[in-house]
Amino acid sequence: MPVSETFRHSASAEGPNSEQLVFGGDYNPEQWPEETWHEDVRLMREAHVNRVTVGVFSWSSIEPREGEYRFGWLDRVMDLMAENGIGVVLATPTASPPPWFTLAHPEALPMTADGVRLVHGSRDTYNPAAPAYRAAARRVAAALAERYAFHPALRMWHLHNEYGTVSYGPETNTAFRGWLQEKYGSLQALNSTWNTAFWSQGYGEWEEIFAPQATQYLPNPSLLLDFKRFSADVLRDCLREQVDVVRAVRPDVPVTTNFMLPAWNHYDQWDMAAEIDEVSVDHYPDTPGIEGDVQVAFGSDLARSFNGGRPWVLMEQATTMVYDYAQGRILARDPGKLLFNTLQYLARGSTGSLFFQWRSPRAGAEFFHSPMVPHVGENSRTFREIVELGTTLSRLPELAQQPANGNRVNRNRVGIVWDASAWWSAETRALPSNDVAFLPAVKSVHRALWFLGINADFVQLDQDLSGYSLVLVPSKLAASDAEADNLRRFVADGGHTAVWYFSGSTDENLNVRLGGFTGAFADLLGIRVEEHFPQPAGDILKLSDGSTADGWAESVELHGAVSVADFTEFPLAGRPAVTRNEFGSGTAHYFATRFGEDSLKDHLERILDAAGISKDHPAAGRGVEAVRRYAGDRSYLFLLNHTGEAVDVDVRGQDLLTDTAVYGSTVLAAGAALIVREPHETP
């Protein structure tokens, strides 16, 4: 009898979720002898682990030959977890097809843009557009769902792992042509949009179109953008197929897939989030110290925003290591930083913390990846800090409640535009400058707000913006008419916005808007941009208000706007660098240059003041983080001191970390945190 039938009438009484903060990590029992499993459970109970993710890379252990399933080991693991009160996030193993699959279906192996067919030997060796891969992924997902959907240990489905594989070659070409036919309907429409008359690229048959592999010089930018959108849709469809499989068996178990933040951008995060019940993320800051803490806030705000303002799942973080990818080093996290950073994630909406991974493997590609139980065993700083963290989270169950009345877990009034197409557009070769890059621009704005003590969400320009007072648009080269109209309505109704240089200079298909750059937003901003002046690396621009900038400048004409600051040097001396325009009941600001760190904060502070936006706590800023989280019908003020000195904060309520009342001036030591349950009267 399938395990699902055994448990169909005896599923856990607490249901798929219970009100507790989740704590645990990726568990790979198939890599260890069975006697180790019981030692693992002993340590899990000591550390207050209540969730483990099982099966992420176990395809060859589950299906060693096509259609031949071996579930005995997984049955015993699921039962062992249930017997010890540990919930399982059960993964489909489709990110790592087994060797037998790649031999049976060589056409489903990925191909690089240079035309190199990759072979098995790592994870992610699949082409997501290949029918054979898609069919195999559905089959193994269905086998797992049928067997374990009603097992009492099951708490959530984890589908795939870190979607992000992009492939080229014959299978992709066929799928890409079908996608283009559905989008454009005719070759005439495609040729017009891509302007294929340029360089004699006019297409007369669909079979003449190929995915943009390596070519002699510059590829067609519109073709390349469409391919990135196609690849994103392929990954979304892979996810959608697995979602349909597991929901068909038991729809009440929540479904997730883990986003890799923030550097992976192979799909549209908003589209992927719409397919699942809970957004989960893997987050690995690559810098120690306060800059790493800024990255924690950035990743948390992205995750919460993709999840519609609801609590989100931290599927992976590191324990006591920082991965400095640029320098090829694994740095040690300072003692106590694990707890501190986890409280940061918690403040900004996480449901707790999971890790990759539970136990360090003795061998394998990631055998020195940060674990909960390191190679040296439980007698280690790493495991002692894990026990401390698990104990702390076990004492905070009230934070696991959903906010009452469908409210957001954090209620912020600032939105920063995050748009996958904006990122892809800024990657276009032969733009005037690489300084229009998307991710650095967005991160610099979020970082400036963090040091000002202002919390923010990420938004799309095509969503309802009425819940915000200020919307910031740091880098959005491609903008549709509908997006521009939505921002225009937002400002006309009393909202404030700031738009950065070069944004809106093309439509959504990378067709330049004629008559003036930044054309999508020109009337809203009350300006006309005539010419770009990219700056040599290292040159500093000085503005009339004392601001400093670099990288980019523009020749701006005022068409209703007023200048806030002018350029001071030839050839733009006296021309506007920063403008302000009253539009309807609101205000639109424009930055025609890239500000230095301090100047960016100064201009944002000016705009925040004009929009009437205040901090979550007066002490916030300059390294003191203040975030208000909502759970149930209560509010909880998180205060975290990232500085090297103690600060005085005025708070009222009950500190959950020490279970003591705090009323009035309280000393917040360097590196310390408070979680204050505020009185009911706090809005």
C-alpha positions in Angstrom: 0.0 0.0 0.0 1.4 3.4 -0.9 2.5 5.5 2.1 0.0 8.2 1.1 -2.9 5.7 1.6 -1.4 4.6 5.0 -1.6 8.2 6.3 -4.5 9.6 4.3 -6.7 9.6 7.4 -4.0 10.2 10.0 -2.3 13.4 8.8 -0.8 15.6 11.5 -3.4 17.2 13.6 -1.6 20.5 13.5 -2.0 20.6 9.7 0.7 21.6 7.2 1.6 24.7 9.3 1.6 25.5 13.0 2.3 28.8 14.8 6.0 28.4 15.5 9.0 30.0 14.0 10.7 27.4 11.7 14.2 26.3 12.4 16.3 23.7 10.7 17.9 23.1 7.3 18.7 20.9 4.4 19.0 17.3 5.6 20.7 14.7 3.4 20.3 11.4 5.1 21.0 9.4 1.9 24.6 10.6 2.2 25.1 8.9 5.6 24.7 5.5 7.2 21.4 4.9 9.0 23.0 4.9 12.5 24.0 8.5 11.9 20.3 9.5 11.5 19.5 8.8 15.1 22.5 10.9 16.2 21.2 13.6 13.9 17.8 13.5 15.6 19.3 13.7 19.0 21.2 16.9 18.0 18.2 18.3 16.2 16.1 18.0 19.4 18.9 19.6 21.4 18.9 22.5 19.0 15.1 22.9 18.9 15.0 22.0 15.2 11.5 21.7 13.9 11.9 21.6 10.1 14.2 19.8 7.8 14.3 20.0 4.0 14.7 16.5 2.5 15.3 15.3 -1.0 16.7 18.3 -2.8 19.4 16.4 -4.6 18.3 12.8 -4.2 17.0 11.9 -7.6 19.5 9.1 -8.1 18.7 7.7 -4.6 15.0 7.8 -5.3 15.0 6.6 -8.9 18.3 4.8 -9.6 17.0 3.6 -13.0 14.2 5.0 -15.1 10.9 4.1 -13.5 12.5 2.1 -10.7 11.8 3.8 -7.4 13.4 3.0 -4.1 11.5 4.8 -1.3 12.5 2.6 1.6 15.2 4.9 3.0 12.9 7.9 2.5 10.0 6.2 4.2 12.2 5.6 7.3 13.5 9.2 7.3 9.9 10.6 7.1 8.7 8.3 9.8 11.7 9.2 12.0 11.0 12.9 11.7 7.3 12.4 12.4 8.1 10.3 15.5 10.3 13.2 16.8 8.0 16.1 16.1 10.1 17.4 13.2 8.3 18.6 10.1 9.6 17.9 6.7 9.8 20.3 3.7 9.8 17.6 1.0 11.7 18.6 -2.1 11.4 17.4 -5.7 15.0 16.5 -6.8 14.6 17.9 -10.3 17.6 20.3 -10.2 20.0 17.4 -10.5 19.0 14.7 -13.0 20.8 11.3 -12.4 23.4 10.0 -14.9 21.0 7.5 -16.4 18.8 10.3 -17.6 21.5 12.2 -19.4 22.7 9.1 -21.2 19.1 8.2 -22.2 18.3 11.8 -23.3 21.5 13.6 -24.5 19.2 16.1 -26.3 18.1 17.3 -22.8 21.6 18.3 -21.7 22.2 22.0 -21.5 24.1 23.9 -24.2 26.0 27.1 -23.7 25.7 30.2 -25.8 29.0 29.2 -27.4 27.5 25.9 -28.7 29.2 23.6 -26.1 27.0 20.7 -25.0 27.6 20.2 -21.3 27.9 16.7 -19.9 26.7 15.2 -16.6 29.0 15.8 -13.6 27.4 18.6 -11.6 23.9 19.8 -10.7 21.6 21.6 -13.1 22.7 19.5 -16.1 19.4 19.8 -18.0 17.7 21.9 -20.6 14.5 23.3 -19.2 12.9 23.5 -22.7 13.6 19.8 -23.5 10.4 17.7 -23.5 12.2 14.7 -22.1 13.4 16.6 -19.0 10.0 18.1 -18.4 8.3 14.7 -18.6 10.9 13.1 -16.2 10.5 16.0 -13.7 6.7 15.6 -13.7 7.0 11.8 -13.2 9.3 12.0 -10.2 7.3 14.8 -8.6 4.1 12.7 -9.1 5.7 9.7 -7.5 6.7 11.7 -4.4 3.3 13.3 -4.2 1.4 10.1 -4.4 3.6 8.4 -1.7 4.0 11.2 0.8 1.2 13.8 0.4 -0.6 12.6 3.5 2.4 11.7 5.6 2.2 13.4 9.1 5.7 14.8 8.8 4.9 16.8 5.6 4.7 20.5 6.1 5.5 22.0 2.7 6.6 21.1 -0.8 9.9 22.4 -2.0 9.8 22.2 -5.8 13.2 22.0 -7.6 16.1 24.1 -6.3 17.2 27.5 -7.3 15.7 27.7 -10.8 18.1 29.4 -13.1 19.4 27.1 -15.9 19.4 28.8 -19.3 20.1 26.6 -22.3 20.6 27.0 -26.1 20.6 24.5 -29.0 18.0 22.6 -31.1 15.5 21.9 -28.3 15.6 25.6 -27.2 15.4 26.9 -30.8 12.1 25.0 -31.4 10.6 26.2 -28.1 11.8 29.8 -28.7 10.2 29.9 -32.2 6.9 28.7 -30.7 7.0 31.4 -28.0 7.7 34.1 -30.6 4.8 32.9 -32.8 2.5 33.2 -29.9 3.8 36.6 -28.9 3.9 38.3 -32.3 1.5 36.3 -34.5 3.3 37.1 -37.7 6.9 37.6 -38.9 5.9 41.0 -40.1 5.2 42.1 -36.6 8.4 40.5 -35.3 10.5 42.1 -38.0 9.0 45.5 -37.3 9.5 45.3 -33.5 13.1 44.0 -33.8 13.9 46.4 -36.7 15.5 43.5 -38.6 16.1 45.8 -41.6 19.2 46.8 -39.6 22.2 44.7 -40.7 20.0 42.7 -43.1 18.4 40.5 -40.5 14.9 40.3 -41.9 13.3 36.9 -41.3 11.2 35.2 -44.0 10.6 31.9 -42.2 10.3 31.1 -38.5 13.0 28.4 -38.9 15.5 31.2 -39.7 15.3 32.4 -36.1 17.7 30.9 -33.5 18.3 31.5 -29.8 21.0 34.2 -29.5 24.1 32.0 -29.4 27.6 33.4 -30.0 27.7 35.5 -33.2 30.3 37.7 -35.0 29.6 41.0 -33.2 26.6 42.6 -31.5 23.3 40.6 -31.4 20.0 42.3 -32.0 19.0 43.8 -28.6 15.3 43.2 -29.0 15.9 39.5 -29.9 18.1 39.1 -26.9 15.6 40.7 -24.5 12.8 38.5 -25.9 15.1 35.4 -25.4 15.5 36.4 -21.7 11.8 36.7 -21.4 11.3 33.4 -23.1 13.8 31.7 -20.8 12.1 33.1 -17.8 8.7 31.8 -19.0 10.2 28.4 -19.6 11.4 28.2 -16.0 8.1 29.5 -14.8 6.3 26.7 -16.8 8.7 24.1 -15.3 7.6 25.3 -11.9 4.0 25.5 -12.8 3.9 21.9 -14.0 5.3 20.6 -10.7 2.9 22.8 -8.7 0.0 21.3 -10.7 1.3 17.7 -9.9 1.5 18.1 -6.1 -1.7 20.2 -5.7 -3.7 17.6 -7.6 -2.9 15.1 -4.9 -3.3 17.3 -1.8 -3.9 21.1 -2.4 -3.8 22.2 1.2 0.0 21.6 1.6 1.8 24.9 0.8 4.1 25.0 -2.1 7.4 26.9 -2.5 10.5 27.1 -4.6 13.7 28.9 -3.4 14.8 32.0 -5.1 18.6 32.8 -5.2 19.0 36.4 -4.2 20.0 38.9 -5.4 22.5 38.2 -8.2 20.6 35.5 -10.1 18.1 37.0 -12.5 17.1 34.3 -14.9 13.4 34.6 -14.3 10.8 37.2 -13.4 10.5 36.9 -9.6 7.0 38.4 -9.5 5.8 35.8 -12.1 7.4 32.9 -10.2 5.9 34.1 -6.9 2.4 34.1 -8.4 2.7 30.3 -9.0 3.4 29.3 -5.4 2.0 29.7 -1.9 5.0 31.0 -0.1 8.2 32.7 -1.4 11.4 31.2 -0.1 14.9 32.5 -0.7 18.5 31.4 -0.4 20.6 34.3 0.9 24.3 34.5 1.3 25.8 38.0 2.0 29.3 38.1 0.5 30.8 40.8 2.8 31.4 40.8 6.5 30.6 43.6 8.9 27.9 46.2 8.5 27.9 46.0 4.7 26.9 42.4 5.1 24.1 43.5 7.4 22.9 45.9 4.7 22.7 43.0 2.3 20.6 41.0 4.9 18.1 43.9 4.9 18.1 44.1 1.1 17.5 40.4 0.6 14.8 40.3 3.2 12.9 43.3 1.7 13.0 41.6 -1.7 11.7 38.3 -0.4 8.9 40.0 1.5 7.9 42.1 -1.4 7.8 39.1 -3.9 5.5 37.4 -1.3 3.0 40.3 -1.4 4.0 41.7 2.0 3.4 38.4 3.8 5.9 36.5 5.9 8.4 34.6 3.8 10.7 31.5 4.2 14.4 31.9 4.6 15.2 28.5 3.0 19.0 28.9 3.1 21.5 31.0 4.9 25.1 30.2 6.1 25.8 29.5 9.8 29.2 30.9 10.7 30.8 31.7 7.3 30.7 34.5 4.8 31.2 33.6 1.1 33.5 36.1 -0.5 33.0 34.9 -4.0 35.0 37.7 -5.6 38.2 36.7 -3.7 37.5 33.0 -3.6 37.5 32.8 0.2 35.2 31.5 2.9 35.5 34.0 5.7 34.5 33.3 9.3 31.4 35.1 10.6 32.0 37.0 13.9 30.8 35.2 17.0 27.2 36.2 17.8 26.6 37.4 14.2 24.5 34.4 13.3 21.8 35.3 15.9 22.0 39.0 15.1 21.5 38.5 11.4 18.7 36.0 11.9 16.9 38.6 14.0 17.3 41.0 11.1 15.7 38.5 8.7 13.0 38.0 11.3 12.3 41.7 11.7 11.7 42.0 8.0 9.2 39.2 7.7 11.0 35.8 7.7 9.1 32.8 9.3 12.3 31.7 11.0 15.5 30.4 9.6 16.6 27.3 7.6 20.2 26.6 6.5 22.1 24.8 3.9 23.0 22.4 5.4 22.5 20.3 8.5 25.7 18.2 8.5 28.9 18.8 6.5 29.5 15.9 4.0 32.8 14.1 4.1 33.2 14.5 0.3 31.4 16.1 -2.6 31.4 19.4 -4.4 30.3 21.6 -1.4 32.1 19.7 1.3 33.2 22.9 3.0 29.9 24.7 2.7 28.7 26.2 6.0 26.8 23.6 8.1 24.8 23.4 11.3 26.9 20.4 12.4 30.4 20.9 11.1 33.1 18.3 10.4 34.4 18.6 13.9 31.0 17.7 15.4 28.8 19.1 18.1 31.7 20.3 20.3 32.2 23.4 18.2 31.4 27.1 18.1 29.1 26.5 15.1 26.8 24.0 16.9 26.8 26.0 20.1 25.6 29.0 18.2 23.0 26.9 16.5 21.7 25.7 19.8 21.5 29.3 21.1 19.7 30.4 18.0 17.2 27.5 18.1 16.5 28.1 21.8 15.9 31.8 21.1 13.5 31.2 18.2 11.6 28.6 20.2 10.8 31.3 22.7 9.2 33.6 20.1 6.1 31.7 18.8 3.9 34.8 18.9 5.9 36.2 16.0 4.8 33.3 13.8 1.3 34.6 13.6 0.1 36.1 10.4 -0.7 39.8 10.6 -4.4 40.4 11.4 -6.9 41.5 8.7 -4.6 40.6 5.9 -2.1 43.4 6.7 1.5 43.4 5.5 4.1 42.1 8.0 5.9 45.4 7.6 4.0 48.6 6.6 6.3 50.7 4.6 5.5 53.9 2.7 8.5 53.8 0.3 8.6 51.5 -2.8 11.7 50.9 -5.0 10.9 49.6 -8.5 12.3 46.1 -9.0 11.8 44.8 -12.5 13.4 41.8 -14.2 13.0 43.3 -17.7 14.7 46.5 -16.4 17.7 44.4 -15.4 17.8 42.5 -18.7 17.4 45.8 -20.7 20.4 47.4 -18.8 22.5 44.3 -19.8 22.2 45.3 -23.5 25.6 45.8 -25.1 26.4 49.0 -26.9 24.5 51.2 -24.5 26.2 54.6 -23.9 27.7 53.4 -20.6 27.8 50.4 -18.3 26.9 52.8 -15.5 23.2 52.3 -16.3 23.5 48.8 -14.7 20.3 47.8 -12.8 21.4 45.9 -9.7 24.1 48.4 -8.5 21.6 51.3 -8.9 18.9 49.6 -6.9 21.3 48.4 -4.2 22.7 51.9 -3.8 19.3 53.4 -3.2 18.3 50.7 -0.7 21.6 51.1 1.1 21.2 54.9 1.3 17.7 54.4 2.8 19.0 51.9 5.3 21.6 54.3 6.6 18.9 57.0 6.8 16.8 54.6 8.9 14.0 54.3 6.3 12.5 50.9 5.5 11.2 50.2 2.0 9.4 47.6 -0.1 10.1 46.7 -3.7 7.3 47.3 -6.2 6.4 46.9 -9.9 5.3 49.9 -12.0 2.3 48.0 -13.2 0.9 47.3 -9.7 -1.4 49.3 -7.5 0.9 51.9 -5.9 -1.7 53.7 -3.8 -0.4 52.2 -0.6 2.9 54.1 -0.9 3.8 57.8 -0.5 7.1 57.6 -2.5 8.1 55.4 -5.4 11.7 55.4 -6.5 12.8 54.4 -10.0 16.6 54.0 -10.0 17.2 52.2 -13.3 14.5 51.4 -15.8 15.6 51.8 -19.4 12.7 50.0 -20.9 9.2 51.2 -19.8 5.8 50.5 -21.4 3.2 53.2 -21.9 1.0 51.4 -19.3 3.8 51.6 -16.7 4.3 55.3 -17.4 0.6 55.9 -17.2 0.4 54.1 -13.8 3.2 56.2 -12.4 1.6 59.4 -13.7 -1.7 58.5 -12.0 0.1 57.8 -8.8 1.8 61.2 -8.7 -1.3 63.0 -9.9 -3.2 61.5 -7.0 -0.7 62.9 -4.5 2.2 60.5 -4.6 5.9 61.4 -4.9 8.4 59.8 -7.2 12.0 60.1 -8.1 13.3 58.9 -11.5 16.9 58.3 -12.3 18.8 59.1 -15.5 18.1 57.2 -18.8 15.0 55.5 -17.4 12.1 55.3 -19.8 14.3 56.0 -22.9 12.9 53.0 -24.7 9.6 51.1 -24.8 9.3 47.6 -23.5 10.8 46.1 -26.6 13.9 48.4 -26.6 12.7 50.7 -29.3 14.0 54.2 -28.5 11.4 56.8 -27.8 12.0 59.6 -30.2 12.0 63.3 -29.4 13.9 63.2 -26.2 15.4 60.6 -23.9 13.6 59.5 -20.7 10.6 59.9 -23.0 8.2 57.6 -21.1 8.3 59.9 -18.0 9.2 63.3 -19.6 5.8 65.0 -19.2 5.5 63.7 -15.6 9.0 65.1 -14.9 8.5 68.3 -16.8 11.7 67.9 -18.7 13.3 67.1 -22.0 16.6 65.2 -22.2 18.5 66.2 -25.3 21.9 64.5 -25.0 23.8 62.1 -22.8 27.3 62.8 -21.4 28.7 59.6 -19.9 31.7 60.4 -17.8 35.2 58.8 -17.7 35.8 56.5 -14.8 37.1 58.4 -11.8 36.0 61.9 -12.9 34.0 63.7 -10.2 31.2 66.1 -11.0 30.4 69.0 -8.7 26.9 70.4 -8.6 25.7 73.9 -7.6 24.3 72.7 -4.2 27.6 71.1 -3.2 26.6 67.6 -4.3 29.1 65.3 -5.9 28.4 62.8 -8.7 30.1 60.7 -11.3 29.6 58.3 -14.2 26.8 60.1 -16.0 25.5 63.5 -17.0 22.8 64.8 -19.3 21.7 67.9 -21.1 18.3 68.6 -19.6 15.8 71.3 -20.6 13.1 72.5 -18.2 9.5 72.1 -19.5 7.6 73.0 -16.4 10.0 71.6 -13.8 12.4 73.7 -11.7 16.1 73.1 -11.1 17.1 72.0 -7.6 20.9 71.7 -8.5 22.8 72.5 -11.7 26.0 71.2 -13.2 28.9 73.6 -12.7 31.4 72.5 -15.3 31.8 72.7 -19.1 30.0 71.7 -21.2 26.9 71.5 -19.0 27.6 74.4 -16.6 24.3 76.0 -15.5 22.2 73.1 -16.9 19.9 71.2 -14.5 21.2 68.1 -12.8 18.4 67.6 -10.3 14.8 68.8 -11.0 11.4 68.9 -9.3 8.0 69.1 -10.9 4.6 69.5 -9.4 2.2 67.2 -11.2 -1.4 67.1 -10.2 -1.4 66.7 -6.4 2.0 65.2 -6.2 5.7 65.8 -7.0 8.1 64.2 -9.5 11.9 64.5 -9.1 14.6 63.7 -11.6 18.3 62.8 -11.2 20.3 63.4 -14.4 23.5 62.1 -12.8 24.8 59.4 -10.5 25.3 60.7 -7.0 28.1 59.8 -4.6 27.1 58.0 -1.4 26.6 61.1 0.8 25.0 63.2 -1.8 22.5 60.5 -2.6 21.5 60.3 1.0 21.1 64.1 1.2 18.8 64.2 -1.8 16.8 61.2 -0.7 16.4 62.8 2.7 15.1 66.0 1.1 12.6 64.0 -0.9 11.5 61.9 2.1 10.9 65.0 4.1 8.8 66.5 1.3 6.7 63.3 1.2 6.2 63.3 4.9 7.9 59.9 5.5 9.3 59.2 8.9 11.3 56.4 10.5 9.9 53.4 12.4 11.8 54.8 15.5 13.5 58.2 16.0 16.8 56.4 16.8 17.0 54.7 13.5 19.8 55.5 11.0 23.5 55.7 11.0 23.8 52.0 11.8 20.9 51.6 14.2 18.2 49.5 12.6 14.5 49.9 13.6 11.8 47.8 12.0 8.2 47.3 13.1 6.8 43.9 12.4 3.2 43.0 12.7 1.9 39.6 13.9 -1.6 38.8 15.0 -3.1 42.1 16.2 0.2 43.3 17.8 3.1 45.2 16.6 6.7 44.4 17.5 9.6 46.9 17.3 12.9 45.4 16.4 15.9 47.5 17.4 19.4 46.3 16.3 22.6 48.2 17.0 25.1 47.7 14.1 27.5 50.3 15.5 30.5 49.8 17.8 29.0 52.0 20.6 26.0 51.8 22.9 23.0 54.0 22.1 20.1 55.2 24.1 16.7 54.3 22.7 13.2 55.3 24.0 11.0 52.3 24.0 7.8 51.0 25.7 6.7 47.5 26.0 8.0 44.0 26.7 11.3 42.9 25.3 10.8 39.3 24.1 14.5 38.4 24.2 14.9 39.0 27.9 11.2 38.8 28.9 11.5 42.1 30.7 9.4 45.3 30.6 11.1 48.3 29.0 9.7 51.8 29.6 11.6 54.9 28.6 15.3 55.3 27.9 17.0 52.0 27.4 20.7 51.3 26.6 21.1 49.3 23.5 24.7 47.9 23.6 26.9 47.6 20.5 25.9 44.5 18.6 22.7 44.0 20.7 19.1 43.8 19.8 15.6 44.3 21.3 12.3 42.9 20.2 9.7 45.0 21.9 6.0 43.9 22.0 4.4 47.3 21.9 1.2 48.3 23.8 -2.0 47.7 21.9 -2.6 51.4 21.3 0.4 51.5 18.9 -1.0 51.9 15.4 
